[in-house]
């Protein structure tokens, strides 16, 4: 028996030739199918937390039957996976948070091997630490704004109270000064009236004094009038200062 093309995938031929009591030749053909490479994927580097960089390709191991060494390059195709399972092909490896799958295809192992694909699903999670950091900063900014508004309002209230108190004090001072001026004026007028009445009474009494023959001593009337004039001048001076 002889064989032809019976090593690689394809059509092979076997020829049988008779010997001894047997004569003749028989020829048969048969097919050698392509083998399937064994593709093993390592998903260790796929699931990750968002860091702004694209996901790394998974590690791929291709095993060929018969101990051959695979020297080709696998093809990586990435898809975004929706909640309903629908997949949308991406141009490159993803970096944003979400659900994905990667299909690894080995199609260049040689003519003796079929194309084989394996699929891995993975997730890029949101950065929880970044969210936690952002929230306190927002809260702190809001607290600072509220505190500044409260401080401004308190300062405005204090300033208004101080202004009101100053105005009240000035008004009270003005009222007290006016009352004092009125009292001095009234006192001066009362004293002057009293002085005038006394002068008139004195004059009358002097003119009617029986001890001097019906007329009081002139020097006594002059002295009394001078004293009343001095007192009236003093009261008038106080009145002017109060005004």
C-alpha positions as a LaTeX table, in Angstrom:
\begin{tabular}{lrrr}
\hline
Residue & $x$ (\AA) & $y$ (\AA) & $z$ (\AA) \\
\hline
Unk1 & 0.00 & 0.00 & 0.00 \\
Unk2 & 1.15 & 3.46 & $-0.77$ \\
Unk3 & $-0.19$ & 6.87 & 0.39 \\
Unk4 & $-0.17$ & 10.26 & $-1.14$ \\
Unk5 & $-1.04$ & 13.60 & 0.50 \\
Unk6 & $-1.98$ & 11.93 & 3.72 \\
Unk7 & $-0.26$ & 14.35 & 6.10 \\
Unk8 & $-1.90$ & 17.72 & 5.69 \\
Unk9 & $-5.55$ & 18.53 & 5.60 \\
Unk10 & $-7.13$ & 17.83 & 2.25 \\
Unk11 & $-7.65$ & 14.87 & $-0.06$ \\
Unk12 & $-5.33$ & 11.91 & 0.38 \\
Unk13 & $-4.82$ & 8.85 & $-1.81$ \\
Unk14 & $-4.11$ & 5.21 & $-0.92$ \\
Unk15 & $-3.04$ & 2.66 & $-3.51$ \\
Unk16 & $-3.20$ & $-1.09$ & $-2.91$ \\
Unk17 & $-1.21$ & $-3.38$ & $-5.18$ \\
Unk18 & $-1.78$ & $-7.16$ & $-5.27$ \\
Unk19 & 1.02 & $-9.61$ & $-4.57$ \\
Unk20 & 1.40 & $-13.38$ & $-4.88$ \\
Unk21 & $-1.85$ & $-14.97$ & $-5.84$ \\
Unk22 & $-3.35$ & $-11.51$ & $-6.06$ \\
Unk23 & $-2.86$ & $-9.22$ & $-8.92$ \\
Unk24 & $-4.11$ & $-5.77$ & $-9.73$ \\
Unk25 & $-4.19$ & $-2.35$ & $-8.05$ \\
Unk26 & $-6.84$ & $-0.63$ & $-6.03$ \\
Unk27 & $-6.88$ & 3.12 & $-5.47$ \\
Unk28 & $-8.89$ & 4.96 & $-2.84$ \\
Unk29 & $-9.10$ & 8.62 & $-1.79$ \\
Unk30 & $-10.07$ & 10.04 & 1.59 \\
Unk31 & $-10.25$ & 13.42 & 3.28 \\
Unk32 & $-8.11$ & 14.73 & 6.10 \\
Unk33 & $-10.06$ & 17.41 & 7.91 \\
Unk34 & $-8.61$ & 20.55 & 9.37 \\
Unk35 & $-7.96$ & 20.40 & 13.06 \\
Unk36 & $-9.23$ & 22.89 & 15.64 \\
Unk37 & $-6.66$ & 24.76 & 17.67 \\
Unk38 & $-7.25$ & 24.92 & 21.41 \\
Unk39 & $-7.53$ & 28.55 & 22.53 \\
Unk40 & $-7.21$ & 29.38 & 26.24 \\
Unk41 & $-7.94$ & 32.91 & 27.52 \\
Unk42 & $-6.83$ & 34.50 & 30.75 \\
Unk43 & $-9.35$ & 37.13 & 31.94 \\
Unk44 & $-7.26$ & 38.32 & 34.89 \\
Unk45 & $-6.62$ & 41.75 & 33.36 \\
Unk46 & $-10.10$ & 42.39 & 32.00 \\
Unk47 & $-12.33$ & 43.29 & 34.94 \\
Unk48 & $-11.08$ & 46.60 & 36.29 \\
Unk49 & $-12.01$ & 49.88 & 37.93 \\
Unk50 & $-12.12$ & 52.92 & 35.71 \\
Unk51 & $-8.74$ & 54.65 & 35.52 \\
Unk52 & $-8.97$ & 56.48 & 32.20 \\
Unk53 & $-6.96$ & 53.91 & 30.24 \\
Unk54 & $-8.15$ & 51.25 & 27.80 \\
Unk55 & $-8.54$ & 47.69 & 29.00 \\
Unk56 & $-5.57$ & 45.41 & 28.33 \\
Unk57 & $-5.98$ & 42.51 & 25.93 \\
Unk58 & $-6.40$ & 39.13 & 27.63 \\
Unk59 & $-3.58$ & 36.65 & 27.58 \\
Unk60 & $-4.07$ & 34.02 & 24.87 \\
Unk61 & $-2.60$ & 30.54 & 24.67 \\
Unk62 & $-3.02$ & 28.56 & 21.41 \\
Unk63 & $-2.29$ & 24.85 & 21.42 \\
Unk64 & $-1.97$ & 22.98 & 18.11 \\
Unk65 & $-2.31$ & 19.19 & 17.75 \\
Unk66 & 0.82 & 17.25 & 17.01 \\
Unk67 & 3.01 & 19.55 & 19.09 \\
Unk68 & 3.24 & 22.31 & 16.50 \\
Unk69 & 3.95 & 25.85 & 17.75 \\
Unk70 & 1.48 & 28.61 & 16.99 \\
Unk71 & 3.25 & 31.66 & 15.59 \\
Unk72 & 0.30 & 33.73 & 14.46 \\
Unk73 & $-1.46$ & 36.78 & 16.02 \\
Unk74 & $-4.92$ & 36.48 & 17.54 \\
Unk75 & $-7.57$ & 39.04 & 16.57 \\
Unk76 & $-9.34$ & 40.93 & 19.38 \\
Unk77 & $-12.78$ & 42.37 & 18.70 \\
Unk78 & $-14.52$ & 44.34 & 21.46 \\
Unk79 & $-18.25$ & 44.86 & 21.92 \\
Unk80 & $-20.33$ & 46.99 & 24.27 \\
Unk81 & $-23.08$ & 44.87 & 25.80 \\
Unk82 & $-26.44$ & 46.47 & 26.64 \\
Unk83 & $-28.70$ & 45.37 & 29.49 \\
Unk84 & $-30.85$ & 43.42 & 27.02 \\
Unk85 & $-27.79$ & 41.53 & 25.76 \\
Unk86 & $-27.46$ & 43.41 & 22.47 \\
Unk87 & $-23.82$ & 43.85 & 21.42 \\
Unk88 & $-22.36$ & 46.80 & 19.53 \\
Unk89 & $-18.93$ & 46.43 & 17.96 \\
Unk90 & $-16.30$ & 48.94 & 19.06 \\
Unk91 & $-13.37$ & 50.33 & 17.09 \\
Unk92 & $-10.89$ & 49.65 & 19.88 \\
Unk93 & $-10.51$ & 48.43 & 23.43 \\
Unk94 & $-12.89$ & 50.30 & 25.78 \\
Unk95 & $-11.87$ & 52.55 & 28.67 \\
Unk96 & $-15.20$ & 53.93 & 29.95 \\
Unk97 & $-17.26$ & 52.21 & 32.66 \\
Unk98 & $-19.71$ & 49.64 & 31.30 \\
Unk99 & $-20.31$ & 46.02 & 30.34 \\
Unk100 & $-18.33$ & 44.51 & 27.46 \\
Unk101 & $-17.19$ & 41.36 & 25.74 \\
Unk102 & $-14.11$ & 40.53 & 23.74 \\
Unk103 & $-14.04$ & 37.92 & 21.00 \\
Unk104 & $-10.59$ & 36.40 & 20.40 \\
Unk105 & $-10.19$ & 34.81 & 16.99 \\
Unk106 & $-7.34$ & 32.53 & 15.88 \\
Unk107 & $-7.51$ & 32.17 & 12.12 \\
Unk108 & $-3.88$ & 32.07 & 11.04 \\
Unk109 & $-2.70$ & 28.78 & 12.45 \\
Unk110 & $-2.25$ & 27.38 & 8.96 \\
Unk111 & $-4.16$ & 25.48 & 6.34 \\
Unk112 & $-4.43$ & 22.45 & 8.57 \\
Unk113 & $-6.48$ & 24.34 & 11.16 \\
Unk114 & $-9.86$ & 25.93 & 11.22 \\
Unk115 & $-10.55$ & 29.41 & 12.56 \\
Unk116 & $-11.50$ & 29.32 & 16.24 \\
Unk117 & $-13.04$ & 32.06 & 18.41 \\
Unk118 & $-13.44$ & 32.35 & 22.16 \\
Unk119 & $-15.43$ & 35.01 & 24.05 \\
Unk120 & $-14.87$ & 36.67 & 27.39 \\
Unk121 & $-17.25$ & 39.06 & 29.19 \\
Unk122 & $-15.91$ & 41.75 & 31.46 \\
Unk123 & $-16.87$ & 44.94 & 33.29 \\
Unk124 & $-15.19$ & 48.29 & 33.83 \\
Unk125 & $-16.52$ & 49.64 & 37.13 \\
Unk126 & $-16.89$ & 53.28 & 38.10 \\
Unk127 & $-14.29$ & 54.78 & 40.41 \\
Unk128 & $-16.05$ & 54.71 & 43.81 \\
Unk129 & $-13.20$ & 56.64 & 45.46 \\
Unk130 & $-13.56$ & 59.52 & 42.98 \\
Unk131 & $-17.32$ & 59.72 & 43.70 \\
Unk132 & $-16.70$ & 59.71 & 47.46 \\
Unk133 & $-14.10$ & 62.46 & 47.14 \\
Unk134 & $-16.27$ & 64.64 & 44.90 \\
Unk135 & $-19.31$ & 64.54 & 47.18 \\
Unk136 & $-17.59$ & 65.95 & 50.33 \\
Unk137 & $-16.01$ & 68.70 & 48.22 \\
Unk138 & $-19.43$ & 69.72 & 46.95 \\
Unk139 & $-20.83$ & 69.60 & 50.48 \\
Unk140 & $-17.92$ & 71.67 & 51.80 \\
Unk141 & $-18.45$ & 74.30 & 49.12 \\
Unk142 & $-22.15$ & 74.51 & 49.98 \\
Unk143 & $-21.34$ & 74.81 & 53.68 \\
Unk144 & $-18.79$ & 77.55 & 52.98 \\
Unk145 & $-21.35$ & 79.47 & 50.90 \\
Unk146 & $-23.98$ & 79.13 & 53.63 \\
Unk147 & $-21.51$ & 80.21 & 56.30 \\
Unk148 & $-20.47$ & 83.24 & 54.26 \\
Unk149 & $-24.10$ & 84.23 & 53.73 \\
Unk150 & $-24.83$ & 83.80 & 57.45 \\
Unk151 & $-21.78$ & 85.89 & 58.37 \\
Unk152 & $-22.79$ & 88.65 & 55.94 \\
Unk153 & $-26.33$ & 88.65 & 57.27 \\
Unk154 & $-25.09$ & 88.77 & 60.88 \\
Unk155 & $-22.73$ & 91.66 & 60.06 \\
Unk156 & $-25.56$ & 93.53 & 58.30 \\
Unk157 & $-27.87$ & 92.95 & 61.29 \\
Unk158 & $-25.18$ & 94.10 & 63.74 \\
Unk159 & $-24.46$ & 97.20 & 61.65 \\
Unk160 & $-28.18$ & 98.00 & 61.45 \\
Unk161 & $-28.56$ & 97.57 & 65.23 \\
Unk162 & $-25.52$ & 99.77 & 65.85 \\
Unk163 & $-26.89$ & 102.45 & 63.51 \\
Unk164 & $-30.33$ & 102.29 & 65.16 \\
Unk165 & $-28.78$ & 102.53 & 68.62 \\
Unk166 & $-26.64$ & 105.49 & 67.58 \\
Unk167 & $-29.65$ & 107.23 & 66.07 \\
Unk168 & $-31.68$ & 106.50 & 69.22 \\
Unk169 & $-28.88$ & 107.86 & 71.43 \\
Unk170 & $-28.56$ & 111.00 & 69.29 \\
Unk171 & $-32.31$ & 111.49 & 69.33 \\
Unk172 & $-32.41$ & 111.07 & 73.13 \\
Unk173 & $-29.51$ & 113.51 & 73.47 \\
Unk174 & $-31.28$ & 116.03 & 71.26 \\
Unk175 & $-34.49$ & 115.64 & 73.26 \\
Unk176 & $-32.63$ & 116.02 & 76.59 \\
Unk177 & $-30.83$ & 119.09 & 75.30 \\
Unk178 & $-34.10$ & 120.59 & 74.09 \\
Unk179 & $-35.75$ & 119.89 & 77.44 \\
Unk180 & $-32.80$ & 121.43 & 79.30 \\
Unk181 & $-32.94$ & 124.49 & 77.06 \\
Unk182 & $-36.67$ & 124.82 & 77.64 \\
Unk183 & $-36.22$ & 124.46 & 81.41 \\
Unk184 & $-33.46$ & 127.09 & 81.48 \\
Unk185 & $-35.54$ & 129.39 & 79.33 \\
Unk186 & $-38.56$ & 128.96 & 81.53 \\
Unk187 & $-36.40$ & 129.42 & 84.67 \\
Unk188 & $-34.89$ & 132.57 & 83.26 \\
Unk189 & $-38.25$ & 133.95 & 82.31 \\
Unk190 & $-39.67$ & 133.09 & 85.76 \\
Unk191 & $-36.69$ & 134.68 & 87.53 \\
Unk192 & $-36.87$ & 137.76 & 85.32 \\
Unk193 & $-40.60$ & 138.08 & 85.99 \\
Unk194 & $-40.00$ & 137.71 & 89.70 \\
Unk195 & $-37.26$ & 140.32 & 89.51 \\
Unk196 & $-39.48$ & 142.68 & 87.64 \\
Unk197 & $-42.31$ & 142.17 & 90.11 \\
Unk198 & $-39.95$ & 142.69 & 93.03 \\
Unk199 & $-38.58$ & 145.82 & 91.44 \\
Unk200 & $-42.06$ & 147.15 & 90.93 \\
Unk201 & $-43.06$ & 146.23 & 94.48 \\
Unk202 & $-39.86$ & 147.72 & 95.83 \\
Unk203 & $-40.44$ & 150.90 & 93.90 \\
Unk204 & $-43.95$ & 151.19 & 95.21 \\
Unk205 & $-42.91$ & 150.37 & 98.73 \\
Unk206 & $-40.16$ & 152.95 & 98.59 \\
Unk207 & $-42.46$ & 155.62 & 97.37 \\
Unk208 & $-44.87$ & 154.88 & 100.17 \\
Unk209 & $-42.51$ & 154.36 & 103.13 \\
Unk210 & $-43.72$ & 156.39 & 106.09 \\
Unk211 & $-40.27$ & 156.45 & 107.71 \\
Unk212 & $-38.79$ & 158.74 & 105.11 \\
Unk213 & $-41.69$ & 161.02 & 104.92 \\
Unk214 & $-43.47$ & 158.89 & 102.22 \\
Unk215 & $-40.36$ & 158.19 & 100.04 \\
Unk216 & $-37.76$ & 155.27 & 100.48 \\
Unk217 & $-34.08$ & 155.93 & 100.43 \\
Unk218 & $-32.85$ & 156.18 & 96.79 \\
Unk219 & $-29.68$ & 154.19 & 97.38 \\
Unk220 & $-31.70$ & 151.12 & 98.59 \\
Unk221 & $-33.79$ & 151.03 & 95.44 \\
Unk222 & $-30.70$ & 151.31 & 93.23 \\
Unk223 & $-28.91$ & 148.47 & 95.04 \\
Unk224 & $-31.87$ & 146.15 & 94.72 \\
Unk225 & $-32.30$ & 146.95 & 91.05 \\
Unk226 & $-28.59$ & 146.23 & 90.38 \\
Unk227 & $-28.82$ & 142.84 & 92.10 \\
Unk228 & $-31.86$ & 141.87 & 90.03 \\
Unk229 & $-30.11$ & 142.99 & 86.82 \\
Unk230 & $-27.06$ & 140.81 & 87.56 \\
Unk231 & $-29.24$ & 137.77 & 88.27 \\
Unk232 & $-31.25$ & 138.34 & 85.10 \\
Unk233 & $-28.07$ & 138.61 & 82.99 \\
Unk234 & $-26.73$ & 135.35 & 84.43 \\
Unk235 & $-29.96$ & 133.51 & 83.64 \\
Unk236 & $-30.06$ & 134.95 & 80.12 \\
Unk237 & $-26.45$ & 133.78 & 79.48 \\
Unk238 & $-27.34$ & 130.23 & 80.52 \\
Unk239 & $-30.36$ & 130.31 & 78.27 \\
Unk240 & $-28.23$ & 131.28 & 75.25 \\
Unk241 & $-25.67$ & 128.56 & 75.94 \\
Unk242 & $-28.42$ & 125.96 & 76.20 \\
Unk243 & $-29.80$ & 127.02 & 72.83 \\
\hline
\end{tabular}
